[in-house]
């Protein structure tokens, strides 16, 4: 299989982190999203959405170095996506601003469905 993939210019997918590596990052960050602050230990439902984010994405040559890894809820991780930022503070500012924009869009859609107007 590797030979065929190699000829096509493709490499087998490498698992980004082992379960042990991921749990170490989550424990280090006390199971709290470093973007929005969601407490992954406050409820079972919150624990289900916790993940580990590569601050500098793997797609942009980010490494598995613990300094490049943070606990993040899946919504924040998805919002950040593969975007690269100068530093974590810039990434956090982007994620929080985008979350707020998405919240307002959602509130507006829900209000329209319920036949109300939204006051911002």
C-alpha positions, 0 to 999 in steps of 0.5 A: 500500500505504501508503494502505491501511495508513494507513487501517487505522491500521497503519504498515509495519514499520521494520527496527530496525537495519541490518546495519552498525549491528548489527555496530558494537554487537557489535564495541563489546561484543566479541561478548560477551553483556552479560547472561550473558557468552557469548563470540560469538567463541569458536565458530561456534555461539556467533556464530550466537546473537548479536544486539543488544538494545534495553535499553529495548525499541522497544515501550516507545519505546526508540531506536536510540541506541547507549547503548540497544543492547547485544550479547546472545545470543538466549536472553538477549534472548528472556528479557528480551523487551519488559520495561522496567527502570529500568536495565541492571543491573536488566535483567541481574539479571532475565535471570540470575535467570530463566536460573537458574530455567529451568535448574533446571526443565530439569534437573528435567524431564531427571532425571524423564525419566531416572528420577532425582531432582534434588538442588539 
